[in-house]
Amino acid sequence: MGENLEKTVFGYAETIRPGELVLVEYTSKEPVYLLLYEVLKYARHNGLPYVIVDVLDGLHVVRAQFRFAGLDTSPIDGAPVIKIGGRLDTGRVLAKIDEVTELPILKRRFMELLESIGEEMGRESLIRIVIGATELLQQLESDPMRREEFFASIIRPMVGNPRSRGLVFINRKRVEGPCIKEVEEISTRVLRTRVEDGRFVVEVVKSIYFDEYGTEVAFEPGTMGGGQNDGE
């Protein structure tokens, strides 16, 4: 089952085209770190460059979840990281952007860093993984003008960019109303997670391919874990 799961996740990842933005909607009750683990394994297995955008220390929490679950933490430890806000360095932090509330500065620095990392890695399609976006979106929920500025200047321009593919994780129970709806509207695919009958299930609820709607991947107990961690 473990090999079949890997083939399924890897096969689906192959269909994601440069310029796409994939949204993963989860809740606090679900082990969404398992999906991230498979994505990182896919990138490393295929030699694909990836960068993790760590917003407000979200990556620190995910790494701890990897370690507690007995999963290999090296895909995070060795990953190039752009850190936005927060205090805890996780992964190979290349740059920090502290001005989370100053959107023009955030936009300029973020775009410059992505361009620089993309050129350094020398590949056409960098995988951009955003962890901790929930906390940032919560700050924008009560300010419609800043929210629109954020989406207009940072998020929408990334869709269709042939230099990267984006994957963002958002807790759908903590971000409500216009924010989550806007991200769903912009995203080319939306994956929604749940726990059902003892399985962690990922369902496609939106896609550029109509025949994918309703497709599910299930993580069965015992099919993951047991990898080498850092010994902590």
TAPE-V157849 format. One line per field, one symbol per residue. ss: DSSP state (~ for helix, > for strand, _ for the rest). psi: psi as a letter, one per 20 degrees, with the letter a starting at -180 (. if undefined). A space follows every 10 residues. Layout:
ss->???
psi->???
//
This chain:
ss->_~~~~~~~~~ ~~~~______ >>>>>>____ __~~~~~~~~ ~~~~~____> >>>>>__~~~ ~~~~~~~~__ ___~~~~__> >>>>______ _>>>>>>___ __~~~~~~~~ ~~~~~~~~~~ ~____>>>>> >_~~~~~~~~ ___~~~~~~~ ~~~~~~~~__ ___>>>>>>> >______~~~ ~~~~~~__>> >>>>>>__>> >>>>>>___~ ~~___>>>>_ __________ __
psi->hghhgghggg gghhipqpiq oppoprriiq mihhggghgh gggghjkpqq ppoooljhhg ggghggghik qpihhghjpp popoariopp anohqqoimh inghgggggg hggggggghh hkqhnppopo pjhghghhhi hjnhghghgg hhhggghhpi oiirpqpppp oiiiorbhgh hgggghqhqp ppqrppljqo pppoiqqioh iipiqqppoq piirrjrpaj j.
//
